[in-house]
Amino acid sequence: MSKPANEQWICFDLPILEYNEALTLQRELVAARADEDIDQDMVLLLEHSAVFTLGRRGGIENLRVSNGFLKKLNIPIIQIERGGNITFHGPGQLVVYPIVDLKKAKLNVLDHVKRLEEVMIRVAADWGIKARRNSANRGIWINNNKLGSVGISVHRDICFHGFSLNANVSLKPFEWIHPCGLFNVGVTSMEQELSKKVSMDGVRDAVKRHVETVFGVKMLQMEQQWLMTKNRQ
């Protein structure tokens, strides 16, 4: 699956963002990549404020608490274009959004998804956590507990959205849903598996290192200001 590095991805380490802000940014970058206003693939690393998202398969029926309950907690529910069902994002979960021209990368969707899973598996292994993939339910698993999720979308050959890896995220909100529309499964985190918090900076660094190896690219670290300026020219 790994290959020698011969391409370069632009990498942005971003702070905690509201989901809609990150979604708008992704869509703008996808358009810029498709129009070749930006001629390199990119990856965004960030955390989200608490939010539930619904994929193309919906998922509101898998919400186990009322909308009123979530409103009191100021947790929105947002319908988006990625694959999959309902999931939760929140601080302590690293979200990684590669924006990749699949045609130029000579990747099909399944190959891309497998590579995203491989990155998460290798990151977990760096902390001594043995995770696996399940071809019936995309993402990575420890026994019957999901450690990381994958959900993508493709527009004009440009793949976006990506994966979320549970590092130190609160697991309580996952009890309020049937995660990814699945019954009789659990959700875990690196913190849960290790009985201690992990360094989010360390997880970010590990993700970048393994993205380089698995996708055969080199990361070009850019400041957030470049992203905002370039994308809005």
C-alpha positions as CSV (number, residue, x, y, z in Angstrom):
1,M,0.0,0.0,0.0
2,S,2.9,2.4,0.7
3,K,4.8,3.9,-2.2
4,P,7.9,6.2,-2.6
5,A,7.1,9.9,-2.2
6,N,6.9,11.6,-5.5
7,E,4.2,14.2,-5.0
8,Q,3.6,17.0,-2.5
9,W,0.5,17.8,-0.5
10,I,-0.2,21.2,1.1
11,C,-0.9,20.6,4.8
12,F,-2.8,22.9,7.2
13,D,-2.9,22.5,10.9
14,L,-6.1,24.3,12.0
15,P,-7.6,25.0,15.4
16,I,-11.0,23.9,16.7
17,L,-13.6,25.0,14.1
18,E,-17.3,25.0,14.0
19,Y,-18.4,22.4,11.6
20,N,-20.1,24.7,9.1
21,E,-17.0,26.8,8.9
22,A,-14.9,23.8,8.0
23,L,-17.5,22.5,5.5
24,T,-17.6,25.9,3.7
25,L,-13.8,25.9,3.5
26,Q,-13.7,22.4,2.2
27,R,-16.2,23.1,-0.5
28,E,-14.3,26.2,-1.6
29,L,-11.0,24.3,-1.8
30,V,-12.7,21.5,-3.7
31,A,-13.9,24.0,-6.3
32,A,-10.5,25.6,-6.5
33,R,-8.8,22.2,-6.9
34,A,-11.2,21.1,-9.6
35,D,-10.7,24.4,-11.5
36,E,-6.9,24.1,-11.0
37,D,-6.8,27.4,-9.2
38,I,-4.9,25.3,-6.6
39,D,-2.7,22.8,-8.4
40,Q,-1.8,20.6,-5.5
41,D,-3.7,18.2,-3.3
42,M,-4.2,19.3,0.3
43,V,-5.0,18.0,3.8
44,L,-6.7,19.8,6.7
45,L,-6.1,18.6,10.3
46,L,-8.5,20.0,12.9
47,E,-10.9,19.4,15.7
48,H,-14.6,20.3,15.7
49,S,-16.8,21.9,18.3
50,A,-19.5,19.4,19.4
51,V,-21.8,18.4,16.4
52,F,-23.7,15.5,15.0
53,T,-23.6,15.1,11.3
54,L,-25.8,13.0,9.0
55,G,-24.4,11.4,5.8
56,R,-26.0,10.6,2.5
57,R,-27.8,7.6,4.1
58,G,-29.4,10.0,6.6
59,G,-29.4,8.8,10.2
60,I,-31.8,11.0,12.1
61,E,-33.7,7.9,13.0
62,N,-30.6,6.7,14.8
63,L,-30.6,9.7,17.2
64,R,-31.6,8.3,20.6
65,V,-32.3,11.7,22.3
66,S,-34.6,14.6,21.4
67,N,-33.7,17.6,19.4
68,G,-34.7,19.7,22.4
69,F,-32.1,17.9,24.5
70,L,-29.4,18.7,22.0
71,K,-30.5,22.3,21.7
72,K,-30.1,22.8,25.4
73,L,-26.5,21.6,25.0
74,N,-26.0,23.8,21.9
75,I,-25.1,20.8,19.8
76,P,-26.3,21.1,16.2
77,I,-27.3,18.4,13.8
78,I,-26.0,19.0,10.2
79,Q,-26.9,17.1,7.0
80,I,-23.9,16.8,4.7
81,E,-22.9,15.1,1.4
82,R,-20.4,12.5,2.8
83,G,-21.1,8.8,2.7
84,G,-22.4,7.0,5.8
85,N,-24.9,7.7,8.6
86,I,-24.9,9.7,11.8
87,T,-21.8,10.3,13.8
88,F,-20.5,12.7,16.4
89,H,-17.5,15.1,16.3
90,G,-16.1,17.0,19.2
91,P,-12.9,18.3,20.8
92,G,-10.4,15.6,21.4
93,Q,-11.2,13.9,18.1
94,L,-8.7,14.6,15.3
95,V,-10.5,15.1,12.0
96,V,-8.5,14.8,8.8
97,Y,-9.8,16.1,5.5
98,P,-7.6,15.2,2.5
99,I,-8.7,17.1,-0.7
100,V,-7.4,14.8,-3.5
101,D,-7.8,14.7,-7.2
102,L,-8.5,10.9,-7.5
103,K,-8.1,10.9,-11.3
104,K,-4.6,12.5,-11.2
105,A,-3.6,10.3,-8.2
106,K,-4.8,7.2,-10.1
107,L,-6.9,6.1,-7.2
108,N,-10.4,4.7,-7.0
109,V,-12.7,5.5,-4.1
110,L,-12.2,2.1,-2.4
111,D,-8.4,2.4,-2.6
112,H,-8.6,5.9,-1.1
113,V,-10.8,4.7,1.8
114,K,-8.4,1.8,2.5
115,R,-5.5,4.2,2.6
116,L,-7.3,6.5,5.1
117,E,-8.0,3.4,7.3
118,E,-4.4,2.4,7.0
119,V,-3.2,5.8,8.3
120,M,-5.4,5.4,11.3
121,I,-4.3,1.8,12.0
122,R,-0.7,2.9,11.9
123,V,-1.3,5.9,14.1
124,A,-3.0,3.7,16.7
125,A,-0.1,1.2,16.5
126,D,2.3,4.0,17.4
127,W,0.6,4.0,20.8
128,G,0.6,0.2,21.1
129,I,-3.1,0.0,20.1
130,K,-4.0,-2.8,17.7
131,A,-6.9,-1.8,15.5
132,R,-8.3,-3.5,12.4
133,R,-10.5,-2.7,9.5
134,N,-13.9,-4.2,8.7
135,S,-14.8,-4.3,5.0
136,A,-18.5,-4.4,5.9
137,N,-18.3,-1.3,8.1
138,R,-15.6,1.2,7.1
139,G,-13.4,2.7,9.7
140,I,-11.1,1.0,12.2
141,W,-12.2,-1.2,15.1
142,I,-11.0,-2.7,18.3
143,N,-13.1,-5.8,18.8
144,N,-16.7,-4.5,18.6
145,N,-15.8,-0.9,19.3
146,K,-15.1,1.8,16.7
147,L,-12.0,3.8,17.1
148,G,-12.0,5.8,13.9
149,S,-14.6,6.6,11.2
150,V,-14.3,7.2,7.4
151,G,-16.8,9.2,5.3
152,I,-16.0,10.8,2.0
153,S,-17.6,12.5,-1.0
154,V,-16.4,13.1,-4.6
155,H,-17.2,16.1,-6.7
156,R,-15.6,16.5,-10.2
157,D,-13.1,13.8,-9.4
158,I,-12.0,15.7,-6.2
159,C,-12.4,13.6,-3.1
160,F,-13.1,15.4,0.2
161,H,-14.3,14.8,3.8
162,G,-12.1,12.1,5.2
163,F,-11.6,10.4,8.6
164,S,-12.0,11.1,12.3
165,L,-9.9,9.4,14.9
166,N,-11.0,9.3,18.6
167,A,-8.1,10.4,20.7
168,N,-9.4,12.1,23.9
169,V,-12.9,12.9,22.7
170,S,-15.8,12.4,25.2
171,L,-17.6,9.1,24.5
172,K,-20.8,10.2,26.2
173,P,-22.4,11.7,23.1
174,F,-22.0,8.5,21.2
175,E,-24.4,6.9,23.7
176,W,-27.1,9.3,22.3
177,I,-26.9,7.7,18.8
178,H,-26.6,4.3,17.1
179,P,-23.1,5.2,15.8
180,C,-23.0,5.1,12.0
181,G,-26.5,3.5,12.1
182,L,-25.1,0.3,13.7
183,F,-26.7,-1.5,16.6
184,N,-25.0,-3.5,19.3
185,V,-21.6,-1.8,18.7
186,G,-19.6,0.5,20.8
187,V,-17.2,3.4,20.4
188,T,-13.8,3.7,21.9
189,S,-10.9,6.2,22.0
190,M,-7.2,6.1,22.4
191,E,-7.6,7.5,25.9
192,Q,-10.1,4.8,26.7
193,E,-7.8,2.0,25.5
194,L,-4.7,3.4,27.2
195,S,-6.5,4.7,30.4
196,K,-4.7,8.0,29.9
197,K,-4.9,11.0,27.6
198,V,-2.8,11.2,24.5
199,S,-1.0,14.3,23.1
200,M,-3.1,15.8,20.3
201,D,0.0,17.3,18.9
202,G,1.6,13.9,18.9
203,V,-1.4,12.4,17.1
204,R,-1.3,15.2,14.5
205,D,2.3,14.5,13.9
206,A,1.8,10.8,13.6
207,V,-1.1,11.3,11.1
208,K,1.1,13.5,8.9
209,R,4.0,11.1,9.0
210,H,1.8,8.1,8.1
211,V,-0.1,10.0,5.4
212,E,3.3,10.7,3.7
213,T,4.2,7.0,3.8
214,V,0.8,5.5,2.9
215,F,0.0,8.0,0.1
216,G,3.6,8.4,-1.1
217,V,3.6,12.1,-0.7
218,K,5.6,14.8,1.1
219,M,3.8,17.3,3.3
220,L,4.4,21.0,2.7
221,Q,3.3,22.7,5.9
222,M,1.6,26.1,5.2
223,E,0.2,28.7,7.6
224,Q,-3.5,29.2,7.9
225,Q,-3.2,32.7,6.6
226,W,-2.0,31.4,3.2
227,L,-5.1,29.2,3.1
228,M,-7.5,32.1,3.7
229,T,-5.7,34.4,1.3
230,K,-5.2,32.0,-1.5
231,N,-8.7,30.6,-1.4
232,R,-10.4,34.0,-1.6
233,Q,-8.3,35.6,-4.3
